[in-house]
Amino acid sequence: MSSIMQENNNQNNFLRGIKAGIPIGLGYLSVSFTFGIMAVSYGFKWWQAVLISMTNLTSAGQFAGIGIMLVPGQYMEMLLTQLTINIRYSFMSISLSQKTDSKFKGVYRWLLGFVMTDEIFAVGYTEKVVTRSFFAGLAVIPFLGWTIGTMAGALLGNILPPQLISAFGLAIYGMFIAIVIPEMKKARAVVYVVIISMIISSMFYYLPVLKNVGSGLAISICAILAALVGAIAFPVEKDE
């Protein structure tokens, strides 16, 4: 009886994860569509663009990477660029791993790190306890959306009008808003942390010295500073 109940719980958690991942996957379709178009315009084959998306799953890293790949031998630049852009995913993976259940270990931790994105982290962190089945369901649709969108952009990008292609880029911002706003309504501390991160991000965009910092490193610094201020100013009290 207990095994049947456990199996039912796993199925329910998986389905919950699937539903939670649908908006993320739809948002990824537009962004990866743009990546597919750009990769082909740079001279990559359509299947090469799809392979990059299947093995990376990082928008900023992929857009920066294909530009560097056009110049042979730029291995150190590629390393530094990808490290600064994607280092924030390491912090996200470590943070979310603190909320996983006891069965979420071994190779499953590797999979958690592989499919970690800003949106998957944001949705996963709303769970009290992250189970393997829920996280698996959460990652399926975004991964498919990112891969299918890349393929569609690589194959069909030259057919669609430029106005429609430009409109695809707006979907990702709507997805971020849909994730952040509900959490801001729940806690005033989240509002302050978001405002702090916006101020720091604006400084990196407008100030003469800071605007030369790479986007990936800037995002990491904004996240760390905003989270640090939030942790000091608004500590979360936990029951023993």
N, C-alpha and C positions, 0 to 999 in steps of 0.2 A: 504494500500500500504506500509506504513512504517513497519508494522509488518511482511509483506512478505520479505521486504528488510533485516530486522533484522534477520529473520530466515535464509535467504540465506548467510548472513555474518557469522552467527554462524556455518553453515555447512562448509563454506569455511575455517574458522579458525580451525575447528575441523579436516578437511582433511589436512590442513597445519601442524597441530600438529602431526597427524598420520605419515605423510611423514618425519617430523623432528625426530620422535622417532624411526623410523625403524633402523637406524644404531646403536642406543643405545641398542635396543632390541636384535639385532644380537650379539653385544658385550657381553651382559649379558648372552646369551645362554652358552658361553664357561665358564665364571666364575662360574655361578650357576651349570653348569654340574660338575665342580670340587667339589663344595660344596656338591652336592648330593652324589658323590662318597665317600667323606670324612665322611659325616654324617652316611652313612650305615656302613662304616668300623668301626665307633665308637660304633656301636650297635643300632642305631636308625632305626626304621621302615621307609620304603620309604615314607609313608604318613605323618609321623612325620617330615621328612625333608622338604616335600612340604609345610606343615602347617607353619613351621618356616619361610620359604621364603615368603609365602603369607602374613604373619603378621609382618615381619621385614623389608625386602628390604634393607639390608645393608650388604655388602660383608664382610668387616673386622669384624663387630660386630657379624655376624653369625659364622664365622670361629673361633673367640675367644670364643664365647658363648658355642658352643657345647663341647669344651674342658673342660670348667668349669662345665658344666652340668653333666659330668661324675662323679664328686665328689659331693655327696649330702651335702647340708647345706652351700654351699659357696655363700650365698646370697649377702653378703657385697662385696665380690670380683667381683661377677657378676655386681652389681650396679656400682661400681667404674670403672670397665673395659668398660662397655657399655657407661657410661657417658663420659669418656675420648675419646673413639673412635668416638662417634656419636654427640658430642657437636657441631662439626662444622656444622652439618645440621641445628642447631638452627640459627646460623649466616646466613646461606644461605637462610633459610625460611624468616627471618626478612628482609634481603636485597631484595629478589625477591618480597616480599609482597609490597614493596614501588613502584613497577612498575605495580601492578594490577589495573584493572579498578574499577569503583565504585560498580559494581555488584558482584565483587569477595570478598564476606564477609561471615560471619557466618560459617556454616559447610564446606563451600568451602575452607576456610582458614585451617581448620583441615585436609582436604584432601591434600592440598598443602604441609603441613608439613609431612604427612604420606608418600607420594611418593617422597619426596625430596631426590635426590642423587646428586653426584658431576656432572654427565653428564646432568641430567635434569636441574639442576641449570644453567650450562654453556650455554645450548641451550636456555633455557627460558630467560636468561638475555640478549640475543641478540635482543629480541623483544623490541620495543619502549614502547608498552603497552601490558601487559599480560592479555588476556581475559580468562574467564572460559572455553569457548569452545576450545580455542587453547591449554590450559594447560591440559584439559581432554584428548584431542587427543595425546598430547605429552607423557602422562603418560601411556596410554593403552599398547602400544607395549613393552616398557621396563618392565612393570609389568608382562605381559604374557611371555616375554622372560625369565625373572628371574624365574618364576614359572615353566614353561615348561622345562627349562634347568635343574632345580633341579630335576624334576621328571625323566627326561631322564638319568641324571647321577646316580640317586639312583637305577633305574631299569636296566640300561644297562652298568654301569661302569665296571663291572667285565668281560664284553665280549670284549670290545675294547682293542687294544694293548697299552702298556704304552707310546710308542712314540707319538701316536695320542692324548692321554690324556694330555701329557705334552705340546703339541702344542696348545691346547685350551687356555692355560694360557697366550699366547702372544697376543691374540686378544684384550684384555682390554687395553693394552698399545697403540696399533694402534688406538683404539677408542679415547683415550685421545689426541693423536697427531692430529687426524683429527678435534677435537674440538678446540684445542688451536692455531694451526698454522694459520688458517684464521684470527683470531682476532689479532695475532701478526703482520700480514701483514697490517692490517688496522691502527694500532697505534703503534708508537715506545715506548710509555709508557708501553704498555702491554709487550713488549719484556723485558724491564728493570725489571718489576715486576716478570716475569717468571724467569729471571736469578737470581734475589734476592731470590726467593723462592727455587730455585735449590741449591743455596749456603747454605742457612739455613738448608735445608733438608739434604744435605751432611754432615753438621756439626753434626746433630743428628744421622747420620748413622756411622760416623767414630770416632768422639771424644770420649775418654774413659768415661767421665761422662755423656754426653748427650745421648750416644747410649743406656743407660739403661732406658731412658724415653719411656713409652709406645707409640706404633705407632699412636694411635688415638690422644693422647695429642700432640705428635710431629707434626702431620698434622695440628692440630688446631693452634699451636703456629706459624708454618711456614706461614699459611694463614693470620693470624692476623698481624704478623710483616711485611710481604711482602705488604699486603694491606695498612697498616699504612704508610709505606715508600712511596708507590705509591701515596697515597692520599695527603701526604705532599709535595712530590717532583713534582707530576704531577696532580694538582687539575683540575677537570673538570668544565669549566665555563658554567653556565646555563643562558639562557635568562630569563628575568623577566616574 
